[in-house]
Amino acid sequence: MPFPQPPPRVPNLASRFLAPVEADPSAPAAREPLGRRAIAIGVLFATATALGLGVAPGCSPNPTPIASAASPAKQQVDELVQALTPIAGDLTSDLRDRHFHRGEELKAKAMAGPREVGLAALERLRQGAPLGDDQLPIQEIERGLLAVGAHAAPDDARPLLENLVLQYWPSLSLRTEALICLADTSPARALEILEPWVTKAKLNQTTPPAEFIVKAWVAACEKTGRSPVPELADIATNLFYDQTGRVRAVKTLGRYKDPLATQALSAILIESTGDGYLRRMAAQGLRDTLPTETACDIFRKVADREADQNLLLFLLDLLEKSCGR
């Protein structure tokens, strides 16, 4: 399998800023970890936009300047970074729980904040998250800053999110967060990026984890009013698709009262050589979406021919509890 190549860079103002780095391998930025450089590339888009050097679609023609060092927005982001920094693992569970919930509260507040907070978070992300004991950026902080930037300043963050999703060198943790944020804040663009990944029989490039591809696809579809069922049905019944993606697809199909969803779940349940876990979830999805009589009829027919003793016990229990058998 050929090693995946990064997508071509689109000429823009940010690439001009980066040109000296590319031309001079001895420059400090050239020796930065690739993930951090990917962040820097994307944040340069946001910086250029915020300074009025290039305005992303939907941005105000009179952009707000990036938050100054003493601004309330920067103080809010600094407080968030402190709250997201893990505390000692030998502390009592109540202290660790309190610390975790404090970080989540501050992150939610910042995500709902004004654009200045989003820009301050993007700038802080560009500077780099603090390093953990493994000398790598702390993932909780990176993900938190990215989420705040994406939700509080979505138009400014969009180039960064796309860059992180499409490039293979950032960490999977950051790529996954970027994917979810893109689906939440720019769903139409997320659908364009994700469609090749949910329609291929087998992924042949480095992507974020398959289960999050499916999750982001569903989120983007729901935000744009598009049904995700056709693609979910294909993934659920595709033996070559990543197993985590199939599991997510089957679970999600159980939420839709759609004939195509019913057809896919029935096919998975009836296939006696299929994965037992997927078959159980398919049965539960049919129970939740079909009329009781119809679902029970399917369960009885499958149980009468079932060779897998564990699944047979599951079906008999389902029949007893849901069908009165």
WORA-V846685 format. One record per residue. N is the residue number from 1. RES is the residue in three letters. SS is DSSP state (H for helix, E for strand, - for the rest). PHI is phi in whole degrees, -180 to 180 (* if undefined). Layout:
BEGIN
((N & RES & SS & PHI) (N & RES & SS & PHI))
END
This chain:
BEGIN
((1 & MET & - & *) (2 & PRO & - & -64) (3 & PHE & - & -68) (4 & PRO & - & -64) (5 & GLN & - & -103) (6 & PRO & - & -68) (7 & PRO & - & -65) (8 & PRO & - & -64) (9 & ARG & - & -76) (10 & VAL & - & -88) (11 & PRO & - & -57) (12 & ASN & - & -164) (13 & LEU & H & -63) (14 & ALA & H & -61) (15 & SER & H & -65) (16 & ARG & H & -67) (17 & PHE & H & -61) (18 & LEU & H & -84) (19 & ALA & H & -54) (20 & PRO & H & -61) (21 & VAL & H & -65) (22 & GLU & H & -66) (23 & ALA & H & -80) (24 & ASP & - & -121) (25 & PRO & - & -61) (26 & SER & - & -82) (27 & ALA & - & -64) (28 & PRO & H & -55) (29 & ALA & H & -63) (30 & ALA & H & -70) (31 & ARG & H & -97) (32 & GLU & - & -69) (33 & PRO & - & -55) (34 & LEU & H & -60) (35 & GLY & H & -60) (36 & ARG & H & -67) (37 & ARG & H & -65) (38 & ALA & H & -62) (39 & ILE & H & -62) (40 & ALA & H & -61) (41 & ILE & H & -59) (42 & GLY & H & -66) (43 & VAL & H & -69) (44 & LEU & H & -61) (45 & PHE & H & -57) (46 & ALA & H & -64) (47 & THR & H & -65) (48 & ALA & H & -61) (49 & THR & H & -63) (50 & ALA & H & -66) (51 & LEU & - & -85) (52 & GLY & - & 84) (53 & LEU & - & -79) (54 & GLY & - & -166) (55 & VAL & - & -106) (56 & ALA & - & -70) (57 & PRO & - & -55) (58 & GLY & - & 93) (59 & CYS & - & -80) (60 & SER & - & -69) (61 & PRO & - & -68) (62 & ASN & - & -119) (63 & PRO & - & -67) (64 & THR & - & -81) (65 & PRO & - & -63) (66 & ILE & - & -62) (67 & ALA & - & -60) (68 & SER & - & -76) (69 & ALA & - & -61) (70 & ALA & - & -100) (71 & SER & - & -74) (72 & PRO & H & -59) (73 & ALA & H & -63) (74 & LYS & H & -66) (75 & GLN & H & -62) (76 & GLN & H & -65) (77 & VAL & H & -68) (78 & ASP & H & -61) (79 & GLU & H & -64) (80 & LEU & H & -64) (81 & VAL & H & -58) (82 & GLN & H & -64) (83 & ALA & H & -70) (84 & LEU & H & -88) (85 & THR & - & -73) (86 & PRO & - & -59) (87 & ILE & - & -97) (88 & ALA & - & -57) (89 & GLY & - & -71) (90 & ASP & - & -91) (91 & LEU & - & -75) (92 & THR & - & -66) (93 & SER & H & -63) (94 & ASP & H & -67) (95 & LEU & H & -68) (96 & ARG & H & -68) (97 & ASP & H & -64) (98 & ARG & H & -63) (99 & HIS & H & -64) (100 & PHE & H & -62) (101 & HIS & H & -67) (102 & ARG & H & -63) (103 & GLY & H & -62) (104 & GLU & H & -65) (105 & GLU & H & -65) (106 & LEU & H & -66) (107 & LYS & H & -65) (108 & ALA & H & -62) (109 & LYS & H & -64) (110 & ALA & H & -68) (111 & MET & H & -62) (112 & ALA & - & -91) (113 & GLY & - & -81) (114 & PRO & - & -74) (115 & ARG & H & -59) (116 & GLU & H & -58) (117 & VAL & H & -67) (118 & GLY & H & -62) (119 & LEU & H & -67) (120 & ALA & H & -64) (121 & ALA & H & -67) (122 & LEU & H & -64) (123 & GLU & H & -66) (124 & ARG & H & -66) (125 & LEU & H & -66) (126 & ARG & H & -63) (127 & GLN & H & -68) (128 & GLY & - & 109) (129 & ALA & - & -74) (130 & PRO & - & -57) (131 & LEU & E & -90) (132 & GLY & - & -90) (133 & ASP & - & -63) (134 & ASP & - & -87) (135 & GLN & - & 64) (136 & LEU & - & -115) (137 & PRO & E & -56) (138 & ILE & - & -68) (139 & GLN & H & -64) (140 & GLU & H & -60) (141 & ILE & H & -73) (142 & GLU & H & -58) (143 & ARG & H & -65) (144 & GLY & H & -64) (145 & LEU & H & -63) (146 & LEU & H & -64) (147 & ALA & H & -64) (148 & VAL & H & -66) (149 & GLY & H & -61) (150 & ALA & H & -67) (151 & HIS & H & -88) (152 & ALA & H & -84) (153 & ALA & - & -136) (154 & PRO & H & -62) (155 & ASP & H & -68) (156 & ASP & H & -72) (157 & ALA & H & -83) (158 & ARG & H & -55) (159 & PRO & H & -60) (160 & LEU & H & -64) (161 & LEU & H & -60) (162 & GLU & H & -61) (163 & ASN & H & -61) (164 & LEU & H & -67) (165 & VAL & H & -69) (166 & LEU & H & -87) (167 & GLN & - & -91) (168 & TYR & - & -96) (169 & TRP & - & -90) (170 & PRO & - & -65) (171 & SER & - & -63) (172 & LEU & H & -62) (173 & SER & H & -60) (174 & LEU & H & -73) (175 & ARG & H & -63) (176 & THR & H & -66) (177 & GLU & H & -62) (178 & ALA & H & -62) (179 & LEU & H & -63) (180 & ILE & H & -65) (181 & CYS & H & -64) (182 & LEU & H & -64) (183 & ALA & H & -64) (184 & ASP & H & -75) (185 & THR & H & -105) (186 & SER & - & -137) (187 & PRO & H & -61) (188 & ALA & H & -63) (189 & ARG & H & -68) (190 & ALA & H & -61) (191 & LEU & H & -63) (192 & GLU & H & -62) (193 & ILE & H & -73) (194 & LEU & H & -80) (195 & GLU & H & -54) (196 & PRO & H & -63) (197 & TRP & H & -80) (198 & VAL & H & -101) (199 & THR & H & -110) (200 & LYS & - & -76) (201 & ALA & - & -64) (202 & LYS & - & -150) (203 & LEU & - & -70) (204 & ASN & - & -122) (205 & GLN & - & -144) (206 & THR & - & -75) (207 & THR & - & -134) (208 & PRO & - & -59) (209 & PRO & - & -53) (210 & ALA & H & -60) (211 & GLU & H & -63) (212 & PHE & H & -82) (213 & ILE & H & -62) (214 & VAL & H & -65) (215 & LYS & H & -60) (216 & ALA & H & -66) (217 & TRP & H & -61) (218 & VAL & H & -63) (219 & ALA & H & -61) (220 & ALA & H & -67) (221 & CYS & H & -63) (222 & GLU & H & -65) (223 & LYS & H & -73) (224 & THR & H & -101) (225 & GLY & - & 78) (226 & ARG & - & -101) (227 & SER & - & -77) (228 & PRO & - & -87) (229 & VAL & H & -62) (230 & PRO & H & -56) (231 & GLU & H & -71) (232 & LEU & H & -62) (233 & ALA & H & -64) (234 & ASP & H & -63) (235 & ILE & H & -65) (236 & ALA & H & -61) (237 & THR & - & -99) (238 & ASN & - & -92) (239 & LEU & - & -66) (240 & PHE & - & -94) (241 & TYR & - & -75) (242 & ASP & - & -54) (243 & GLN & H & -61) (244 & THR & H & -64) (245 & GLY & H & -69) (246 & ARG & H & -65) (247 & VAL & H & -60) (248 & ARG & H & -62) (249 & ALA & H & -65) (250 & VAL & H & -65) (251 & LYS & H & -59) (252 & THR & H & -73) (253 & LEU & H & -59) (254 & GLY & - & -67) (255 & ARG & - & -97) (256 & TYR & - & -114) (257 & LYS & - & -88) (258 & ASP & - & -130) (259 & PRO & H & -55) (260 & LEU & H & -69) (261 & ALA & H & -64) (262 & THR & H & -61) (263 & GLN & H & -63) (264 & ALA & H & -66) (265 & LEU & H & -64) (266 & SER & H & -64) (267 & ALA & H & -63) (268 & ILE & H & -67) (269 & LEU & H & -67) (270 & ILE & H & -73) (271 & GLU & - & -67) (272 & SER & - & -70) (273 & THR & - & -94) (274 & GLY & - & -78) (275 & ASP & - & -69) (276 & GLY & H & -62) (277 & TYR & H & -66) (278 & LEU & H & -62) (279 & ARG & H & -66) (280 & ARG & H & -64) (281 & MET & H & -65) (282 & ALA & H & -63) (283 & ALA & H & -63) (284 & GLN & H & -65) (285 & GLY & H & -65) (286 & LEU & H & -66) (287 & ARG & H & -61) (288 & ASP & H & -82) (289 & THR & H & -113) (290 & LEU & - & -98) (291 & PRO & - & -57) (292 & THR & H & -54) (293 & GLU & H & -64) (294 & THR & H & -66) (295 & ALA & H & -63) (296 & CYS & H & -64) (297 & ASP & H & -64) (298 & ILE & H & -65) (299 & PHE & H & -62) (300 & ARG & H & -66) (301 & LYS & H & -63) (302 & VAL & H & -69) (303 & ALA & H & -63) (304 & ASP & H & -65) (305 & ARG & H & -115) (306 & GLU & - & -76) (307 & ALA & - & -99) (308 & ASP & - & -78) (309 & GLN & H & -64) (310 & ASN & H & -66) (311 & LEU & H & -69) (312 & LEU & H & -61) (313 & LEU & H & -62) (314 & PHE & H & -63) (315 & LEU & H & -66) (316 & LEU & H & -64) (317 & ASP & H & -66) (318 & LEU & H & -65) (319 & LEU & H & -64) (320 & GLU & H & -67) (321 & LYS & H & -80) (322 & SER & H & -103) (323 & CYS & H & -119) (324 & GLY & - & 73) (325 & ARG & - & -83))
END
